[in-house]
Every structure is written in C-alpha cells, then in structure tokens.
Amino acid sequence: MKAFGTLDILVNNAVFQQFLPIEQASAAFHQHFNVNVLGQILAIQTSLRLFSGKRGNMLNISSGASKSPMAGVSLYSATQQHWTS
C-alpha cells in the first residue's frame, strides 16, 4: 500500500500438506484447515479492503487432490476448495 497505493491482484497459493492415514489425522486437522481454508478466506477478506473500492483480481489455487485423492492425503484433500466467482 505504501509503494503502490492499492492492491490489484491476490494470488492465494499457500498450502499445508501432511501425508497421514485418516486414523492419525486429528492432530493435524487444525494445521490443514488453518492454512488451506481459513488462510484463503482471511486473505480474500483483507484483499477486498485493499482493493480500495475498485475492481481487483483474485486467483485462488487449489489442488486436484480434492477430486482425485490418493491414499494418505484424505485430510489435505478435504481442505482443497474449488472456488468460483
């Protein structure tokens, strides 16, 4: 904001992934959810304020794992969103 005065684009590309059988996934749930879901939501909310009343662009990157999961990544796959807007 200091250098350019406004935000033009948000690229949401953060991810947390830990390969675990679902039976062991409870401890890692919050790490997956906080980065892969809540992190994207908070970044979107912040960028909407920084677009300064003008139109901006958002690119939310997710993983194909939400549609084609592999063994050991069920928690990660569940937190991968396919957003459209």
Wavefront OBJ file of the C-alpha trace (Angstrom):
o trace
v 0.000 0.000 0.000
v 2.856 2.323 0.810
v 4.606 1.752 -2.503
v 1.648 1.470 -4.895
v -1.378 2.878 -3.030
v -3.700 -0.045 -3.782
v -3.840 -3.761 -4.358
v -4.517 -5.045 -7.872
v -4.343 -8.826 -7.517
v -4.412 -11.560 -4.892
v -2.823 -14.930 -5.635
v -3.873 -17.424 -2.952
v -1.311 -20.218 -3.212
v -0.424 -21.250 0.354
v -0.831 -24.899 1.248
v -0.123 -27.266 4.092
v 0.028 -30.981 3.389
v 0.956 -33.837 5.665
v 0.623 -37.423 4.484
v -1.213 -39.315 7.221
v -3.688 -42.152 7.404
v -7.078 -40.740 8.418
v -6.823 -42.612 11.740
v -3.888 -40.344 12.713
v -5.147 -37.101 11.225
v -6.816 -35.484 14.248
v -3.700 -33.653 15.461
v -3.007 -32.223 12.003
v -6.592 -31.114 11.324
v -6.119 -27.537 12.513
v -2.886 -27.093 10.566
v -4.607 -28.212 7.363
v -7.753 -26.188 7.966
v -5.998 -23.012 9.145
v -3.680 -22.791 6.145
v -5.754 -24.348 3.359
v -9.198 -22.917 4.196
v -9.076 -20.163 6.805
v -5.876 -18.692 5.318
v -7.543 -18.243 1.943
v -10.666 -16.719 3.479
v -8.640 -14.212 5.536
v -6.511 -13.271 2.518
v -9.667 -12.676 0.460
v -11.224 -10.535 3.189
v -8.071 -8.441 3.527
v -7.636 -8.007 -0.220
v -11.248 -6.832 -0.595
v -10.440 -3.959 1.781
v -7.185 -3.185 -0.038
v -8.745 -3.061 -3.492
v -9.799 0.437 -2.357
v -13.265 0.433 -3.894
v -12.019 -0.508 -7.350
v -12.151 -3.834 -9.053
v -9.389 -6.287 -8.325
v -8.447 -9.785 -9.371
v -8.245 -12.929 -7.261
v -6.630 -16.187 -8.218
v -7.342 -18.996 -5.747
v -5.185 -22.009 -6.448
v -6.213 -25.407 -5.146
v -5.229 -28.976 -5.812
v -6.630 -31.690 -7.992
v -6.473 -33.805 -4.836
v -9.983 -32.646 -3.973
v -11.325 -34.520 -6.991
v -8.765 -37.333 -7.279
v -7.392 -38.052 -3.796
v -4.603 -40.513 -3.166
v -4.051 -42.770 -0.154
v -2.822 -40.895 2.912
v -3.996 -37.442 1.839
v -7.671 -37.501 2.817
v -7.381 -34.595 5.274
v -5.463 -32.485 2.761
v -7.928 -33.377 0.007
v -10.878 -32.361 2.173
v -9.437 -28.869 2.668
v -8.813 -28.188 -1.008
v -11.525 -25.904 -2.323
v -12.605 -25.300 -5.867
v -13.758 -21.686 -5.651
v -15.561 -19.923 -8.414
v -16.733 -16.354 -8.556
l 1 2 3 4 5 6 7 8 9 10 11 12 13 14 15 16 17 18 19 20 21 22 23 24 25 26 27 28 29 30 31 32 33 34 35 36 37 38 39 40 41 42 43 44 45 46 47 48 49 50 51 52 53 54 55 56 57 58 59 60 61 62 63 64 65 66 67 68 69 70 71 72 73 74 75 76 77 78 79 80 81 82 83 84 85
